[in-house]
Amino acid sequence: MKLQAAIDYDTIHEALDLMEEIHPYVDIVEIGTMLGLCEGFRALTVMKERYPHLKVLCDAKLVDGGYDIAGRAFDAGADIVTTIGLANDETCLGVVKAAHERNKEAMVDMIGVPNLAERAEELDKLGFDYILVHTAHDMLSRLNAPLDALASIKKSVKHARTGISGGITLNMIPEIIAGNPDWIVVGGALYNAKKPGEVAKQIKEAMK
């Protein structure tokens, strides 16, 4: 089980300061949508140069220009690029093609998808390496960790790895682990913590 750190600061300097504390416990470092918009593709380059042994994810959530934009992200240093399950198949296939041409990986975020099981099966057949169950930030006050959605998707896919994201805290980790995701995405619980290194260590140890 892998740990993905979602970093949504405004600057790469803040992101690097956080990574200095948490990098021993992280498998995937995410350049979050906010950070990517503020800093551009250079954030991917800087992070990959600093931590070449980690997978760097570009959370672009692409809904258009899949092949071209994903290609630029990969060439800038990303190992994984995201689209969303609501995007059309052509965009999704573009992200997958750009990834696999470079021996890299494509992730699809299921945020907002109503027919999860059906769409997950379709996306699995399109060749995605990762399918992510994601509770939107704007919905966190109303929804619990979507373990039922994860279970539904896991039954629908044959090839892609499945993960979970959205407001996950240290206290939720035992419940999340019981759902048997392939990876867990943690953001605010790390960058809002007074001692993020300790929180990351505790999460990683609980995942073993």
N, C-alpha and C positions, 0 to 999 in steps of 0.2 A: 504494500500500500504506500503510495507516494503522497508527499505534501507539496502543494502549490501555494506560494505566497503571492497574493494579489496586491500589488502596490499601486495606489491611486493618489499619490502626492501630485503637486503641481510641477515639481522640479526633479531632475535626475539626481541632483545633489542630496535631496532629502531621501530619495530612494536608495542611494548608495550608503548613506548613513545608517539606514535601517538594515540593509543587507549585511553591513559590517557586523551587526549583532546576531542576525538570524541565519546567515548562510550555512553554518555547519549542519543545520537541521532541515534544509530545504532541498527539494529535488527539482522543482520547476519554479522559476522566478517570472512572474507575470508583469509585463509592462502594461498596467491597466489602461482602460480607455481614456480616462482623464489625463494620465501622465503622457500617453501617446499623443493626444491632441495638443497638449501644452508644449511638448519637447520634440515631437516628430520622430522620424525613424532613427535619429541620432541616439535616442535613448536605448534602442536595441543594440546598436553598435557599442556604446559605452558599457552597457551591462554585460554583453557577451565577452568583451575584451577583459573586463574585470573578473568575471566568473566563467571561464571557458568550459569548465567541467559540469556546469549546470545547464539544464534546458531553459532557454529563454522563450517566453511566450508573448506574442503580440496579440492583445485582446482587441482586435480591430472590429469585431462583430460586423463583418462586411455584408452589405445587402446589395451591392452592385460592384462592378469592376473586379470581380473575384480573382481572376487569373493575374491581371496586371498589378493590382495593389498588393496582393499576397506575395507575388514574385518580388516586388521591391522590398517588402518586409523581410522576406527570407534572405535576400541578398544583403540586407543591412545587418543581419545577425540573428534573426529569429530562427528558432528551431521548430516552433509551432505557431500557426496563425488561426484565428477563429473567424467563423461566420455564424449566422444564426439559422435555426431550423425553419424560420418563417421565410427565408430567402428562397428565390426560385432555384430550381435544380441546376440551371445553367451557371448561376453564380457559385453554387455549392461545388459543382464539378470543376469550376475554374480554380477554386482554392485547393481542392484535392490534387488537381493536375500540377499546379505550381509547386505544391509540396513534394509530391512523389517524383517529379522530374529532378529534384535536388536532393533526393533521399532524406527528406524532412517530413513533417507530420501536419495533419489538418484536424482541427477540432470544431465541432458544431455545438453551439450553445442553444439549449431548448427553451430559453426564456420566452414566455408568452405563447408557446405552442399548445393549442387546446387538445389535439388528438395525439398525445405523446407516443403511445405504443405504435400506432400506425406510421407516424412520421419517422420515428426512430428506426423502424424496420427499413423504410425507404432510404434513409440517410446511411444506414449501415451498408446497404447494397451499393451506394454511390462511392464507397471506399473510405469513409472517414476513419481516422485512427482513434479518435476520442469523441464520445457523446456526453455532454455535460447537462445535468439537471441543475437549474439555476433559479432560485427565488429572487425576483427583482428587488433592488434596494428600496424602491418606493413601496413595496408590499411587505417588508419585513415586520411591520407592526401588526400585521393581520394573519400572517402565515407561519406555521412551524416548519422545521426542516422537512423538505418534501421526500421523505423516505418511501412513501407509497409510490410516488412517481419514479423514483430510482428502481424500485422492485419491478414496476411495470416495464420500464425500458430494458432492464437486464434480461427479462424474458423474451424481448422482441429482437435483440441483436445477437449476431453470431460471431462477429469479428471485432468490432470496436470495443475499446475499453470504456467503462462508464464511471463517471465521477459526480460529485455533488458540491454545490456552492450556494452561498447566500446567508450571511449573518451567522456563520458558524462560530461558536465560542468554545473555550476550553471545556466548560461544563457539559457541552453537547457531544463531545467527542465519543464517549462510550456508546451513546445511542446511534451516532452516525456509523461507527465502526460495525455495529451489529447489522447494519444494512449491507455490509460487504462491498463498498465502492472500491474501484481500482485506485482512485486518488481523491483527495479532499482538498478543496480550495478554502484558504483562510485569509481574510484581509484585515478588516477593522480590528479584530481581536489581537492582531499583531501590531499594526501601526498606531493604535490608540492605547497600547499598553505602556505602563511606566517602565517595565523591564521586558521588552519584546523578546529578547534572547531567552529568558527563562520560560516565557509562555511557549515559544516555538519548541524549546527542548521538551517541555512537558507534553505537548501535543504529539511530537514525534515519538517519544517514548511510549505513549499510550497506543500508538498505531502499530507497534511491533507485535 
